[in-house]
Amino acid sequence: MTQWNLFCWYIENKGPGFRGGIVARTCYIDDLLQKCIEDGITQFVILGAGCDSRAYRIDSLKNINV
């Protein structure tokens, strides 16, 4: 078992559904952001973005002030 798998196993045992909740929240925000981009937003602020990779994952953010 790798360290990552051990970490994921530990998190799920201490807080069942925690990882799934984070994945669901990320997908929701990404979908909402994509809709806002299609509607023409010109600026997007990521608060507390130390570990956020959204600006690198979503290509359409290249045309928006992040």
N, CA, C, O and CB atoms as a CASP TS submission, in Angstrom:
PFRMAT TS
TARGET T0000
AUTHOR 0000-0000-0000
METHOD Language model
MODEL 1
PARENT N/A
ATOM      1  N   MET     1       0.854  -1.178   0.000  1.00  0.00           N
ATOM      2  CA  MET     1       0.000   0.000   0.000  1.00  0.00           C
ATOM      3  C   MET     1       0.902   1.244   0.000  1.00  0.00           C
ATOM      4  O   MET     1       1.785   1.381   0.847  1.00  0.00           O
ATOM      5  CB  MET     1      -0.973  -0.004   1.238  1.00  0.00           C
ATOM      6  N   THR     2       0.670   2.134  -0.948  1.00  0.00           N
ATOM      7  CA  THR     2       1.475   3.358  -1.034  1.00  0.00           C
ATOM      8  C   THR     2       1.072   4.317   0.090  1.00  0.00           C
ATOM      9  O   THR     2       0.042   4.139   0.741  1.00  0.00           O
ATOM     10  CB  THR     2       1.301   4.041  -2.429  1.00  0.00           C
ATOM     11  N   GLN     3       1.890   5.314   0.295  1.00  0.00           N
ATOM     12  CA  GLN     3       1.579   6.306   1.327  1.00  0.00           C
ATOM     13  C   GLN     3       0.282   7.041   1.003  1.00  0.00           C
ATOM     14  O   GLN     3      -0.510   7.343   1.896  1.00  0.00           O
ATOM     15  CB  GLN     3       2.733   7.311   1.473  1.00  0.00           C
ATOM     16  N   TRP     4       0.069   7.331  -0.303  1.00  0.00           N
ATOM     17  CA  TRP     4      -1.160   8.028  -0.700  1.00  0.00           C
ATOM     18  C   TRP     4      -2.389   7.171  -0.397  1.00  0.00           C
ATOM     19  O   TRP     4      -3.384   7.670   0.127  1.00  0.00           O
ATOM     20  CB  TRP     4      -1.117   8.386  -2.202  1.00  0.00           C
ATOM     21  N   ASN     5      -2.315   5.876  -0.731  1.00  0.00           N
ATOM     22  CA  ASN     5      -3.446   4.987  -0.455  1.00  0.00           C
ATOM     23  C   ASN     5      -3.694   4.861   1.039  1.00  0.00           C
ATOM     24  O   ASN     5      -4.842   4.804   1.481  1.00  0.00           O
ATOM     25  CB  ASN     5      -3.200   3.607  -1.060  1.00  0.00           C
ATOM     26  N   LEU     6      -2.620   4.816   1.813  1.00  0.00           N
ATOM     27  CA  LEU     6      -2.752   4.742   3.263  1.00  0.00           C
ATOM     28  C   LEU     6      -3.407   6.012   3.804  1.00  0.00           C
ATOM     29  O   LEU     6      -4.272   5.946   4.677  1.00  0.00           O
ATOM     30  CB  LEU     6      -1.376   4.524   3.920  1.00  0.00           C
ATOM     31  N   PHE     7      -2.993   7.162   3.284  1.00  0.00           N
ATOM     32  CA  PHE     7      -3.584   8.433   3.695  1.00  0.00           C
ATOM     33  C   PHE     7      -5.077   8.470   3.366  1.00  0.00           C
ATOM     34  O   PHE     7      -5.886   8.856   4.210  1.00  0.00           O
ATOM     35  CB  PHE     7      -2.860   9.606   3.013  1.00  0.00           C
ATOM     36  N   CYS     8      -5.445   8.074   2.153  1.00  0.00           N
ATOM     37  CA  CYS     8      -6.854   8.069   1.741  1.00  0.00           C
ATOM     38  C   CYS     8      -7.668   7.111   2.601  1.00  0.00           C
ATOM     39  O   CYS     8      -8.790   7.426   2.995  1.00  0.00           O
ATOM     40  CB  CYS     8      -6.981   7.682   0.258  1.00  0.00           C
ATOM     41  N   TRP     9      -7.110   5.959   2.888  1.00  0.00           N
ATOM     42  CA  TRP     9      -7.788   4.979   3.744  1.00  0.00           C
ATOM     43  C   TRP     9      -8.018   5.575   5.137  1.00  0.00           C
ATOM     44  O   TRP     9      -9.098   5.425   5.708  1.00  0.00           O
ATOM     45  CB  TRP     9      -6.955   3.664   3.843  1.00  0.00           C
ATOM     46  N   TYR    10      -7.003   6.247   5.681  1.00  0.00           N
ATOM     47  CA  TYR    10      -7.093   6.848   7.010  1.00  0.00           C
ATOM     48  C   TYR    10      -8.176   7.930   7.045  1.00  0.00           C
ATOM     49  O   TYR    10      -8.993   7.969   7.965  1.00  0.00           O
ATOM     50  CB  TYR    10      -5.732   7.441   7.424  1.00  0.00           C
ATOM     51  N   ILE    11      -8.175   8.807   6.038  1.00  0.00           N
ATOM     52  CA  ILE    11      -9.167   9.883   5.976  1.00  0.00           C
ATOM     53  C   ILE    11     -10.584   9.307   5.909  1.00  0.00           C
ATOM     54  O   ILE    11     -11.480   9.776   6.611  1.00  0.00           O
ATOM     55  CB  ILE    11      -8.900  10.792   4.755  1.00  0.00           C
ATOM     56  N   GLU    12     -10.784   8.298   5.069  1.00  0.00           N
ATOM     57  CA  GLU    12     -12.121   7.702   4.934  1.00  0.00           C
ATOM     58  C   GLU    12     -12.566   7.021   6.221  1.00  0.00           C
ATOM     59  O   GLU    12     -13.753   7.035   6.546  1.00  0.00           O
ATOM     60  CB  GLU    12     -12.141   6.693   3.786  1.00  0.00           C
ATOM     61  N   ASN    13     -11.635   6.429   6.957  1.00  0.00           N
ATOM     62  CA  ASN    13     -12.004   5.782   8.213  1.00  0.00           C
ATOM     63  C   ASN    13     -12.306   6.796   9.306  1.00  0.00           C
ATOM     64  O   ASN    13     -13.177   6.551  10.141  1.00  0.00           O
ATOM     65  CB  ASN    13     -10.896   4.852   8.668  1.00  0.00           C
ATOM     66  N   LYS    14     -11.618   7.918   9.322  1.00  0.00           N
ATOM     67  CA  LYS    14     -11.850   8.948  10.333  1.00  0.00           C
ATOM     68  C   LYS    14     -13.066   9.816  10.004  1.00  0.00           C
ATOM     69  O   LYS    14     -13.765  10.271  10.909  1.00  0.00           O
ATOM     70  CB  LYS    14     -10.615   9.825  10.473  1.00  0.00           C
ATOM     71  N   GLY    15     -13.317  10.042   8.738  1.00  0.00           N
ATOM     72  CA  GLY    15     -14.452  10.877   8.316  1.00  0.00           C
ATOM     73  C   GLY    15     -15.067  10.323   7.051  1.00  0.00           C
ATOM     74  O   GLY    15     -14.761  10.804   5.960  1.00  0.00           O
ATOM     75  N   PRO    16     -15.923   9.327   7.165  1.00  0.00           N
ATOM     76  CA  PRO    16     -16.518   8.714   5.974  1.00  0.00           C
ATOM     77  C   PRO    16     -17.202   9.756   5.080  1.00  0.00           C
ATOM     78  O   PRO    16     -17.989  10.574   5.556  1.00  0.00           O
ATOM     79  CB  PRO    16     -17.530   7.636   6.387  1.00  0.00           C
ATOM     80  N   GLY    17     -16.893   9.714   3.793  1.00  0.00           N
ATOM     81  CA  GLY    17     -17.494  10.633   2.834  1.00  0.00           C
ATOM     82  C   GLY    17     -16.750  11.941   2.666  1.00  0.00           C
ATOM     83  O   GLY    17     -17.135  12.766   1.837  1.00  0.00           O
ATOM     84  N   PHE    18     -15.698  12.149   3.431  1.00  0.00           N
ATOM     85  CA  PHE    18     -14.958  13.414   3.375  1.00  0.00           C
ATOM     86  C   PHE    18     -14.360  13.643   1.994  1.00  0.00           C
ATOM     87  O   PHE    18     -14.529  14.713   1.410  1.00  0.00           O
ATOM     88  CB  PHE    18     -13.851  13.434   4.432  1.00  0.00           C
ATOM     89  N   ARG    19     -13.660  12.640   1.472  1.00  0.00           N
ATOM     90  CA  ARG    19     -13.039  12.772   0.145  1.00  0.00           C
ATOM     91  C   ARG    19     -14.083  12.990  -0.936  1.00  0.00           C
ATOM     92  O   ARG    19     -13.904  13.834  -1.814  1.00  0.00           O
ATOM     93  CB  ARG    19     -12.206  11.531  -0.184  1.00  0.00           C
ATOM     94  N   GLY    20     -15.162  12.240  -0.879  1.00  0.00           N
ATOM     95  CA  GLY    20     -16.233  12.386  -1.860  1.00  0.00           C
ATOM     96  C   GLY    20     -16.852  13.776  -1.822  1.00  0.00           C
ATOM     97  O   GLY    20     -17.232  14.325  -2.856  1.00  0.00           O
ATOM     98  N   GLY    21     -16.949  14.340  -0.623  1.00  0.00           N
ATOM     99  CA  GLY    21     -17.488  15.691  -0.477  1.00  0.00           C
ATOM    100  C   GLY    21     -16.596  16.728  -1.126  1.00  0.00           C
ATOM    101  O   GLY    21     -17.082  17.675  -1.745  1.00  0.00           O
ATOM    102  N   ILE    22     -15.298  16.552  -0.988  1.00  0.00           N
ATOM    103  CA  ILE    22     -14.353  17.477  -1.610  1.00  0.00           C
ATOM    104  C   ILE    22     -14.429  17.373  -3.125  1.00  0.00           C
ATOM    105  O   ILE    22     -14.411  18.390  -3.819  1.00  0.00           O
ATOM    106  CB  ILE    22     -12.921  17.196  -1.127  1.00  0.00           C
ATOM    107  N   VAL    23     -14.513  16.157  -3.641  1.00  0.00           N
ATOM    108  CA  VAL    23     -14.621  15.955  -5.090  1.00  0.00           C
ATOM    109  C   VAL    23     -15.909  16.582  -5.618  1.00  0.00           C
ATOM    110  O   VAL    23     -15.895  17.259  -6.646  1.00  0.00           O
ATOM    111  CB  VAL    23     -14.578  14.446  -5.436  1.00  0.00           C
ATOM    112  N   ALA    24     -17.014  16.359  -4.920  1.00  0.00           N
ATOM    113  CA  ALA    24     -18.302  16.919  -5.350  1.00  0.00           C
ATOM    114  C   ALA    24     -18.265  18.449  -5.339  1.00  0.00           C
ATOM    115  O   ALA    24     -18.771  19.089  -6.261  1.00  0.00           O
ATOM    116  CB  ALA    24     -19.441  16.410  -4.439  1.00  0.00           C
ATOM    117  N   ARG    25     -17.667  19.036  -4.296  1.00  0.00           N
ATOM    118  CA  ARG    25     -17.578  20.498  -4.200  1.00  0.00           C
ATOM    119  C   ARG    25     -16.733  21.063  -5.334  1.00  0.00           C
ATOM    120  O   ARG    25     -17.088  22.083  -5.924  1.00  0.00           O
ATOM    121  CB  ARG    25     -16.985  20.917  -2.841  1.00  0.00           C
ATOM    122  N   THR    26     -15.622  20.411  -5.641  1.00  0.00           N
ATOM    123  CA  THR    26     -14.743  20.868  -6.721  1.00  0.00           C
ATOM    124  C   THR    26     -15.469  20.812  -8.061  1.00  0.00           C
ATOM    125  O   THR    26     -15.401  21.758  -8.846  1.00  0.00           O
ATOM    126  CB  THR    26     -13.460  20.014  -6.774  1.00  0.00           C
ATOM    127  N   CYS    27     -16.164  19.706  -8.323  1.00  0.00           N
ATOM    128  CA  CYS    27     -16.915  19.576  -9.585  1.00  0.00           C
ATOM    129  C   CYS    27     -18.009  20.636  -9.684  1.00  0.00           C
ATOM    130  O   CYS    27     -18.218  21.210 -10.753  1.00  0.00           O
ATOM    131  CB  CYS    27     -17.536  18.168  -9.702  1.00  0.00           C
ATOM    132  N   TYR    28     -18.703  20.899  -8.590  1.00  0.00           N
ATOM    133  CA  TYR    28     -19.765  21.904  -8.586  1.00  0.00           C
ATOM    134  C   TYR    28     -19.204  23.290  -8.914  1.00  0.00           C
ATOM    135  O   TYR    28     -19.751  24.005  -9.753  1.00  0.00           O
ATOM    136  CB  TYR    28     -20.476  21.927  -7.222  1.00  0.00           C
ATOM    137  N   ILE    29     -18.110  23.662  -8.246  1.00  0.00           N
ATOM    138  CA  ILE    29     -17.509  24.978  -8.485  1.00  0.00           C
ATOM    139  C   ILE    29     -16.994  25.087  -9.913  1.00  0.00           C
ATOM    140  O   ILE    29     -17.169  26.122 -10.556  1.00  0.00           O
ATOM    141  CB  ILE    29     -16.366  25.238  -7.493  1.00  0.00           C
ATOM    142  N   ASP    30     -16.358  24.027 -10.420  1.00  0.00           N
ATOM    143  CA  ASP    30     -15.856  24.042 -11.798  1.00  0.00           C
ATOM    144  C   ASP    30     -17.000  24.213 -12.799  1.00  0.00           C
ATOM    145  O   ASP    30     -16.883  24.985 -13.751  1.00  0.00           O
ATOM    146  CB  ASP    30     -15.081  22.747 -12.098  1.00  0.00           C
ATOM    147  N   ASP    31     -18.101  23.495 -12.587  1.00  0.00           N
ATOM    148  CA  ASP    31     -19.255  23.606 -13.489  1.00  0.00           C
ATOM    149  C   ASP    31     -19.878  24.998 -13.429  1.00  0.00           C
ATOM    150  O   ASP    31     -20.230  25.568 -14.462  1.00  0.00           O
ATOM    151  CB  ASP    31     -20.310  22.548 -13.138  1.00  0.00           C
ATOM    152  N   LEU    32     -20.013  25.544 -12.225  1.00  0.00           N
ATOM    153  CA  LEU    32     -20.564  26.878 -12.068  1.00  0.00           C
ATOM    154  C   LEU    32     -19.657  27.924 -12.708  1.00  0.00           C
ATOM    155  O   LEU    32     -20.139  28.852 -13.357  1.00  0.00           O
ATOM    156  CB  LEU    32     -20.775  27.192 -10.592  1.00  0.00           C
ATOM    157  N   LEU    33     -18.363  27.778 -12.529  1.00  0.00           N
ATOM    158  CA  LEU    33     -17.405  28.700 -13.136  1.00  0.00           C
ATOM    159  C   LEU    33     -17.480  28.639 -14.661  1.00  0.00           C
ATOM    160  O   LEU    33     -17.441  29.673 -15.326  1.00  0.00           O
ATOM    161  CB  LEU    33     -15.979  28.378 -12.664  1.00  0.00           C
ATOM    162  N   GLN    34     -17.587  27.439 -15.210  1.00  0.00           N
ATOM    163  CA  GLN    34     -17.683  27.286 -16.659  1.00  0.00           C
ATOM    164  C   GLN    34     -18.930  27.977 -17.200  1.00  0.00           C
ATOM    165  O   GLN    34     -18.884  28.610 -18.255  1.00  0.00           O
ATOM    166  CB  GLN    34     -17.695  25.802 -17.041  1.00  0.00           C
ATOM    167  N   LYS    35     -20.052  27.856 -16.474  1.00  0.00           N
ATOM    168  CA  LYS    35     -21.281  28.534 -16.895  1.00  0.00           C
ATOM    169  C   LYS    35     -21.108  30.048 -16.844  1.00  0.00           C
ATOM    170  O   LYS    35     -21.561  30.758 -17.742  1.00  0.00           O
ATOM    171  CB  LYS    35     -22.465  28.107 -16.008  1.00  0.00           C
ATOM    172  N   CYS    36     -20.451  30.545 -15.792  1.00  0.00           N
ATOM    173  CA  CYS    36     -20.222  31.989 -15.675  1.00  0.00           C
ATOM    174  C   CYS    36     -19.314  32.492 -16.794  1.00  0.00           C
ATOM    175  O   CYS    36     -19.514  33.593 -17.308  1.00  0.00           O
ATOM    176  CB  CYS    36     -19.607  32.327 -14.306  1.00  0.00           C
ATOM    177  N   ILE    37     -18.328  31.701 -17.171  1.00  0.00           N
ATOM    178  CA  ILE    37     -17.436  32.075 -18.281  1.00  0.00           C
ATOM    179  C   ILE    37     -18.231  32.165 -19.575  1.00  0.00           C
ATOM    180  O   ILE    37     -18.048  33.092 -20.364  1.00  0.00           O
ATOM    181  CB  ILE    37     -16.276  31.052 -18.433  1.00  0.00           C
ATOM    182  N   GLU    38     -19.113  31.197 -19.786  1.00  0.00           N
ATOM    183  CA  GLU    38     -19.954  31.214 -20.989  1.00  0.00           C
ATOM    184  C   GLU    38     -20.905  32.414 -20.987  1.00  0.00           C
ATOM    185  O   GLU    38     -21.280  32.913 -22.048  1.00  0.00           O
ATOM    186  CB  GLU    38     -20.759  29.909 -21.095  1.00  0.00           C
ATOM    187  N   ASP    39     -21.290  32.872 -19.800  1.00  0.00           N
ATOM    188  CA  ASP    39     -22.182  34.037 -19.680  1.00  0.00           C
ATOM    189  C   ASP    39     -21.437  35.358 -19.792  1.00  0.00           C
ATOM    190  O   ASP    39     -22.062  36.416 -19.852  1.00  0.00           O
ATOM    191  CB  ASP    39     -22.923  33.991 -18.357  1.00  0.00           C
ATOM    192  N   GLY    40     -20.087  35.310 -19.823  1.00  0.00           N
ATOM    193  CA  GLY    40     -19.314  36.506 -20.098  1.00  0.00           C
ATOM    194  C   GLY    40     -18.629  37.190 -18.925  1.00  0.00           C
ATOM    195  O   GLY    40     -18.329  38.381 -19.013  1.00  0.00           O
ATOM    196  N   ILE    41     -18.369  36.481 -17.828  1.00  0.00           N
ATOM    197  CA  ILE    41     -17.656  37.155 -16.737  1.00  0.00           C
ATOM    198  C   ILE    41     -16.267  37.576 -17.210  1.00  0.00           C
ATOM    199  O   ILE    41     -15.695  36.965 -18.113  1.00  0.00           O
ATOM    200  CB  ILE    41     -17.549  36.229 -15.490  1.00  0.00           C
ATOM    201  N   THR    42     -15.742  38.609 -16.599  1.00  0.00           N
ATOM    202  CA  THR    42     -14.427  39.116 -17.001  1.00  0.00           C
ATOM    203  C   THR    42     -13.396  39.012 -15.886  1.00  0.00           C
ATOM    204  O   THR    42     -12.208  39.229 -16.120  1.00  0.00           O
ATOM    205  CB  THR    42     -14.542  40.557 -17.448  1.00  0.00           C
ATOM    206  N   GLN    43     -13.838  38.682 -14.677  1.00  0.00           N
ATOM    207  CA  GLN    43     -12.906  38.581 -13.564  1.00  0.00           C
ATOM    208  C   GLN    43     -13.363  37.494 -12.603  1.00  0.00           C
ATOM    209  O   GLN    43     -14.558  37.285 -12.397  1.00  0.00           O
ATOM    210  CB  GLN    43     -12.777  39.929 -12.834  1.00  0.00           C
ATOM    211  N   PHE    44     -12.381  36.803 -12.018  1.00  0.00           N
ATOM    212  CA  PHE    44     -12.662  35.710 -11.098  1.00  0.00           C
ATOM    213  C   PHE    44     -11.614  35.749 -10.001  1.00  0.00           C
ATOM    214  O   PHE    44     -10.418  35.778 -10.293  1.00  0.00           O
ATOM    215  CB  PHE    44     -12.668  34.326 -11.830  1.00  0.00           C
ATOM    216  N   VAL    45     -12.037  35.750  -8.749  1.00  0.00           N
ATOM    217  CA  VAL    45     -11.108  35.818  -7.615  1.00  0.00           C
ATOM    218  C   VAL    45     -11.154  34.491  -6.873  1.00  0.00           C
ATOM    219  O   VAL    45     -12.228  34.014  -6.506  1.00  0.00           O
ATOM    220  CB  VAL    45     -11.461  37.006  -6.656  1.00  0.00           C
ATOM    221  N   ILE    46      -9.991  33.900  -6.656  1.00  0.00           N
ATOM    222  CA  ILE    46      -9.888  32.667  -5.899  1.00  0.00           C
ATOM    223  C   ILE    46      -9.337  33.033  -4.520  1.00  0.00           C
ATOM    224  O   ILE    46      -8.172  33.411  -4.395  1.00  0.00           O
ATOM    225  CB  ILE    46      -8.974  31.608  -6.631  1.00  0.00           C
ATOM    226  N   LEU    47     -10.167  32.922  -3.496  1.00  0.00           N
ATOM    227  CA  LEU    47      -9.746  33.245  -2.138  1.00  0.00           C
ATOM    228  C   LEU    47      -9.070  32.022  -1.516  1.00  0.00           C
ATOM    229  O   LEU    47      -9.592  30.911  -1.605  1.00  0.00           O
ATOM    230  CB  LEU    47     -10.957  33.709  -1.275  1.00  0.00           C
ATOM    231  N   GLY    48      -7.928  32.224  -0.895  1.00  0.00           N
ATOM    232  CA  GLY    48      -7.215  31.124  -0.258  1.00  0.00           C
ATOM    233  C   GLY    48      -6.772  30.088  -1.262  1.00  0.00           C
ATOM    234  O   GLY    48      -6.983  28.892  -1.063  1.00  0.00           O
ATOM    235  N   ALA    49      -6.161  30.536  -2.335  1.00  0.00           N
ATOM    236  CA  ALA    49      -5.862  29.654  -3.459  1.00  0.00           C
ATOM    237  C   ALA    49      -4.501  28.971  -3.365  1.00  0.00           C
ATOM    238  O   ALA    49      -3.931  28.613  -4.395  1.00  0.00           O
ATOM    239  CB  ALA    49      -5.932  30.430  -4.730  1.00  0.00           C
ATOM    240  N   GLY    50      -3.973  28.785  -2.186  1.00  0.00           N
ATOM    241  CA  GLY    50      -2.649  28.196  -2.046  1.00  0.00           C
ATOM    242  C   GLY    50      -2.496  26.834  -2.701  1.00  0.00           C
ATOM    243  O   GLY    50      -1.450  26.543  -3.282  1.00  0.00           O
ATOM    244  N   CYS    51      -3.506  26.005  -2.620  1.00  0.00           N
ATOM    245  CA  CYS    51      -3.431  24.653  -3.200  1.00  0.00           C
ATOM    246  C   CYS    51      -4.411  24.470  -4.352  1.00  0.00           C
ATOM    247  O   CYS    51      -4.623  23.343  -4.800  1.00  0.00           O
ATOM    248  CB  CYS    51      -3.705  23.601  -2.127  1.00  0.00           C
ATOM    249  N   ASP    52      -5.004  25.537  -4.834  1.00  0.00           N
ATOM    250  CA  ASP    52      -6.005  25.440  -5.888  1.00  0.00           C
ATOM    251  C   ASP    52      -5.329  25.383  -7.252  1.00  0.00           C
ATOM    252  O   ASP    52      -4.475  26.212  -7.568  1.00  0.00           O
ATOM    253  CB  ASP    52      -6.982  26.626  -5.821  1.00  0.00           C
ATOM    254  N   SER    53      -5.717  24.404  -8.051  1.00  0.00           N
ATOM    255  CA  SER    53      -5.141  24.258  -9.390  1.00  0.00           C
ATOM    256  C   SER    53      -6.139  24.628 -10.481  1.00  0.00           C
ATOM    257  O   SER    53      -5.914  24.346 -11.658  1.00  0.00           O
ATOM    258  CB  SER    53      -4.655  22.830  -9.599  1.00  0.00           C
ATOM    259  N   ARG    54      -7.231  25.253 -10.090  1.00  0.00           N
ATOM    260  CA  ARG    54      -8.298  25.571 -11.046  1.00  0.00           C
ATOM    261  C   ARG    54      -7.789  26.422 -12.211  1.00  0.00           C
ATOM    262  O   ARG    54      -8.178  26.189 -13.356  1.00  0.00           O
ATOM    263  CB  ARG    54      -9.439  26.300 -10.336  1.00  0.00           C
ATOM    264  N   ALA    55      -6.940  27.388 -11.943  1.00  0.00           N
ATOM    265  CA  ALA    55      -6.431  28.263 -13.003  1.00  0.00           C
ATOM    266  C   ALA    55      -5.587  27.492 -14.014  1.00  0.00           C
ATOM    267  O   ALA    55      -5.457  27.920 -15.161  1.00  0.00           O
ATOM    268  CB  ALA    55      -5.606  29.398 -12.401  1.00  0.00           C
ATOM    269  N   TYR    56      -5.020  26.374 -13.610  1.00  0.00           N
ATOM    270  CA  TYR    56      -4.222  25.552 -14.520  1.00  0.00           C
ATOM    271  C   TYR    56      -5.065  24.489 -15.229  1.00  0.00           C
ATOM    272  O   TYR    56      -4.722  24.060 -16.331  1.00  0.00           O
ATOM    273  CB  TYR    56      -3.090  24.882 -13.754  1.00  0.00           C
ATOM    274  N   ARG    57      -6.161  24.068 -14.602  1.00  0.00           N
ATOM    275  CA  ARG    57      -6.984  22.993 -15.159  1.00  0.00           C
ATOM    276  C   ARG    57      -8.011  23.472 -16.164  1.00  0.00           C
ATOM    277  O   ARG    57      -8.376  22.719 -17.066  1.00  0.00           O
ATOM    278  CB  ARG    57      -7.680  22.272 -14.059  1.00  0.00           C
ATOM    279  N   ILE    58      -8.495  24.710 -16.036  1.00  0.00           N
ATOM    280  CA  ILE    58      -9.587  25.200 -16.884  1.00  0.00           C
ATOM    281  C   ILE    58      -8.999  26.166 -17.904  1.00  0.00           C
ATOM    282  O   ILE    58      -8.629  27.293 -17.573  1.00  0.00           O
ATOM    283  CB  ILE    58     -10.712  25.895 -16.032  1.00  0.00           C
ATOM    284  N   ASP    59      -8.922  25.708 -19.139  1.00  0.00           N
ATOM    285  CA  ASP    59      -8.293  26.487 -20.213  1.00  0.00           C
ATOM    286  C   ASP    59      -8.986  27.821 -20.478  1.00  0.00           C
ATOM    287  O   ASP    59      -8.325  28.801 -20.823  1.00  0.00           O
ATOM    288  CB  ASP    59      -8.276  25.676 -21.482  1.00  0.00           C
ATOM    289  N   SER    60     -10.305  27.870 -20.322  1.00  0.00           N
ATOM    290  CA  SER    60     -11.025  29.112 -20.633  1.00  0.00           C
ATOM    291  C   SER    60     -10.747  30.220 -19.632  1.00  0.00           C
ATOM    292  O   SER    60     -11.190  31.348 -19.847  1.00  0.00           O
ATOM    293  CB  SER    60     -12.510  28.849 -20.686  1.00  0.00           C
ATOM    294  N   LEU    61     -10.036  29.949 -18.552  1.00  0.00           N
ATOM    295  CA  LEU    61      -9.663  31.002 -17.601  1.00  0.00           C
ATOM    296  C   LEU    61      -8.508  31.849 -18.117  1.00  0.00           C
ATOM    297  O   LEU    61      -8.193  32.881 -17.525  1.00  0.00           O
ATOM    298  CB  LEU    61      -9.289  30.391 -16.259  1.00  0.00           C
ATOM    299  N   LYS    62      -7.877  31.438 -19.197  1.00  0.00           N
ATOM    300  CA  LYS    62      -6.765  32.192 -19.744  1.00  0.00           C
ATOM    301  C   LYS    62      -7.185  33.577 -20.237  1.00  0.00           C
ATOM    302  O   LYS    62      -6.357  34.484 -20.313  1.00  0.00           O
ATOM    303  CB  LYS    62      -6.130  31.418 -20.870  1.00  0.00           C
ATOM    304  N   ASN    63      -8.457  33.743 -20.569  1.00  0.00           N
ATOM    305  CA  ASN    63      -8.961  35.015 -21.088  1.00  0.00           C
ATOM    306  C   ASN    63      -9.604  35.865 -20.011  1.00  0.00           C
ATOM    307  O   ASN    63     -10.204  36.895 -20.318  1.00  0.00           O
ATOM    308  CB  ASN    63      -9.955  34.767 -22.193  1.00  0.00           C
ATOM    309  N   ILE    64      -9.492  35.457 -18.755  1.00  0.00           N
ATOM    310  CA  ILE    64     -10.151  36.138 -17.649  1.00  0.00           C
ATOM    311  C   ILE    64      -9.090  36.557 -16.632  1.00  0.00           C
ATOM    312  O   ILE    64      -8.102  35.850 -16.436  1.00  0.00           O
ATOM    313  CB  ILE    64     -11.232  35.226 -16.989  1.00  0.00           C
ATOM    314  N   ASN    65      -9.295  37.702 -15.989  1.00  0.00           N
ATOM    315  CA  ASN    65      -8.403  38.142 -14.917  1.00  0.00           C
ATOM    316  C   ASN    65      -8.655  37.282 -13.692  1.00  0.00           C
ATOM    317  O   ASN    65      -9.728  37.340 -13.092  1.00  0.00           O
ATOM    318  CB  ASN    65      -8.611  39.651 -14.589  1.00  0.00           C
ATOM    319  N   VAL    66      -7.662  36.486 -13.326  1.00  0.00           N
ATOM    320  CA  VAL    66      -7.786  35.599 -12.157  1.00  0.00           C
ATOM    321  C   VAL    66      -6.929  36.144 -11.053  1.00  0.00           C
ATOM    322  O   VAL    66      -6.875  35.562  -9.970  1.00  0.00           O
ATOM    323  CB  VAL    66      -7.379  34.137 -12.493  1.00  0.00           C
TER
END
